Amino acid sequence: MIKGLLDMKKWLPVLLIGALLLGGFVWKKTQVKNDGPVETANPLQVMNEILGKKPIFVEFTSDDCPYCVKMKPIIKELQDKYGEQIQFVIANTGNNEEARKLALFYRVRGIPAVFIHDQEGKIIEKYEGFTTKETLEKGINKVIKP
């Protein structure tokens, strides 16, 4: 019995290193590639600063929502294309308290939810659930100046 324990002490470092390597490999494979839009750290503050000055695209999202995750590449593409003409506010209600407060203000009942404001701050379009890129672009084009 003691001899078996002594043999285990020899192999223990090898087993630990192997477990760490395997764990690191598995962890890396489970990481989600962040190909989504840049989230807004302080959505309430940004809304207060921008509202009435520039068109705003507000998206309420969460990393736990499958439809939100499916929309991430779409929103990222729109953010890259129209980011100079319209302010994007990406409010992740899953990990941001300010985003949850903003969602209460907007009376968001489900996510993803998108609100598009014109230059004066009026809500021009509202979308709930998964929304196509084409539909969102139509909404954006209603509020940006050519």
C-alpha positions as CSV (number, residue, x, y, z in Angstrom):
1,M,0.0,0.0,0.0
2,I,2.8,2.5,0.9
3,K,4.7,1.5,-2.2
4,G,1.7,2.3,-4.3
5,L,1.5,5.8,-2.7
6,L,5.1,6.4,-3.4
7,D,4.6,5.5,-7.1
8,M,1.6,7.9,-7.2
9,K,3.8,10.8,-5.9
10,K,6.1,10.3,-8.9
11,W,3.2,10.5,-11.4
12,L,1.1,13.2,-9.6
13,P,3.0,16.1,-11.2
14,V,2.6,14.5,-14.7
15,L,-1.1,13.9,-14.1
16,L,-1.6,17.5,-12.9
17,I,0.2,19.0,-15.9
18,G,-1.8,16.8,-18.2
19,A,-5.1,17.8,-16.6
20,L,-4.2,21.5,-16.8
21,L,-3.3,21.2,-20.5
22,L,-6.5,19.3,-21.3
23,G,-8.5,21.8,-19.2
24,G,-7.0,24.7,-21.1
25,F,-7.7,23.1,-24.4
26,V,-11.3,22.5,-23.5
27,W,-11.7,26.0,-22.1
28,K,-10.3,27.6,-25.3
29,K,-12.7,25.6,-27.5
30,T,-15.7,26.8,-25.5
31,Q,-14.9,30.5,-25.7
32,V,-17.3,32.4,-28.0
33,K,-15.6,34.4,-30.7
34,N,-16.5,38.1,-30.1
35,D,-17.6,39.1,-33.6
36,G,-20.4,41.3,-32.2
37,P,-20.8,45.0,-31.8
38,V,-19.0,47.2,-29.3
39,E,-21.2,47.2,-26.2
40,T,-21.9,50.6,-24.5
41,A,-20.5,50.6,-20.9
42,N,-22.7,53.4,-19.7
43,P,-25.8,53.4,-21.9
44,L,-27.8,55.8,-19.6
45,Q,-25.0,58.4,-19.8
46,V,-24.6,58.1,-23.5
47,M,-28.4,58.4,-24.0
48,N,-28.5,61.6,-21.9
49,E,-25.5,63.1,-23.8
50,I,-26.7,62.2,-27.3
51,L,-30.5,62.3,-27.2
52,G,-31.8,65.1,-29.4
53,K,-28.4,65.8,-31.0
54,K,-27.8,62.8,-33.2
55,P,-29.9,59.8,-34.4
56,I,-29.6,56.9,-32.1
57,F,-29.8,53.1,-32.6
58,V,-30.5,51.4,-29.2
59,E,-30.3,47.6,-29.0
60,F,-31.2,45.7,-25.9
61,T,-29.4,42.4,-25.9
62,S,-27.9,39.6,-23.7
63,D,-25.2,37.0,-24.1
64,D,-27.7,34.4,-22.8
65,C,-30.3,35.1,-25.6
66,P,-29.9,32.9,-28.7
67,Y,-31.6,35.4,-31.0
68,C,-29.4,38.2,-29.6
69,V,-26.3,36.1,-30.3
70,K,-27.6,35.5,-33.9
71,M,-28.0,39.3,-34.4
72,K,-24.5,40.2,-33.1
73,P,-22.8,40.0,-36.5
74,I,-25.7,41.9,-38.1
75,I,-25.5,44.7,-35.6
76,K,-21.7,44.8,-35.8
77,E,-21.9,45.2,-39.6
78,L,-24.4,48.0,-39.2
79,Q,-22.3,49.6,-36.5
80,D,-19.3,49.5,-38.8
81,K,-21.2,50.9,-41.8
82,Y,-23.3,53.6,-40.2
83,G,-21.4,54.4,-37.0
84,E,-20.4,57.9,-38.1
85,Q,-24.0,58.8,-39.0
86,I,-26.0,57.3,-36.1
87,Q,-25.0,56.7,-32.4
88,F,-25.1,53.0,-31.6
89,V,-26.0,52.2,-28.0
90,I,-25.7,48.5,-27.3
91,A,-27.3,47.8,-23.9
92,N,-26.4,44.3,-22.6
93,T,-29.1,43.7,-20.0
94,G,-27.4,40.4,-19.0
95,N,-24.4,42.0,-17.4
96,N,-25.0,45.8,-17.1
97,E,-27.2,47.3,-14.4
98,E,-27.5,50.6,-16.3
99,A,-28.7,48.7,-19.3
100,R,-31.4,47.0,-17.2
101,K,-32.6,50.5,-15.9
102,L,-32.7,51.8,-19.5
103,A,-34.7,48.7,-20.5
104,L,-37.2,49.5,-17.8
105,F,-37.5,53.0,-19.0
106,Y,-38.2,51.8,-22.6
107,R,-40.6,49.1,-21.2
108,V,-38.7,46.4,-23.0
109,R,-40.6,43.1,-22.6
110,G,-38.3,40.8,-24.5
111,I,-34.9,40.8,-26.2
112,P,-33.5,41.5,-28.6
113,A,-35.2,44.8,-28.9
114,V,-34.2,47.7,-31.1
115,F,-35.3,51.4,-31.0
116,I,-34.3,53.9,-33.6
117,H,-34.5,57.6,-32.7
118,D,-34.4,60.5,-35.1
119,Q,-32.2,63.5,-34.6
120,E,-34.8,65.1,-32.3
121,G,-35.0,62.1,-30.1
122,K,-38.4,60.7,-31.3
123,I,-38.6,57.0,-31.6
124,I,-39.2,56.3,-35.3
125,E,-38.9,52.5,-35.4
126,K,-39.1,49.7,-32.8
127,Y,-38.3,46.1,-33.4
128,E,-38.7,43.1,-31.1
129,G,-37.2,39.7,-31.6
130,F,-34.9,38.7,-34.3
131,T,-34.8,41.3,-37.0
132,T,-33.1,41.1,-40.4
133,K,-30.3,43.4,-41.5
134,E,-32.4,44.7,-44.4
135,T,-35.2,45.7,-42.0
136,L,-32.8,47.4,-39.6
137,E,-31.1,49.2,-42.5
138,K,-34.5,50.6,-43.7
139,G,-35.1,51.9,-40.2
140,I,-31.6,53.5,-40.0
141,N,-32.1,55.1,-43.5
142,K,-35.3,56.8,-42.2
143,V,-33.2,58.8,-39.7
144,I,-29.8,59.5,-41.2
145,K,-29.2,62.3,-43.6
146,P,-27.9,61.3,-47.1
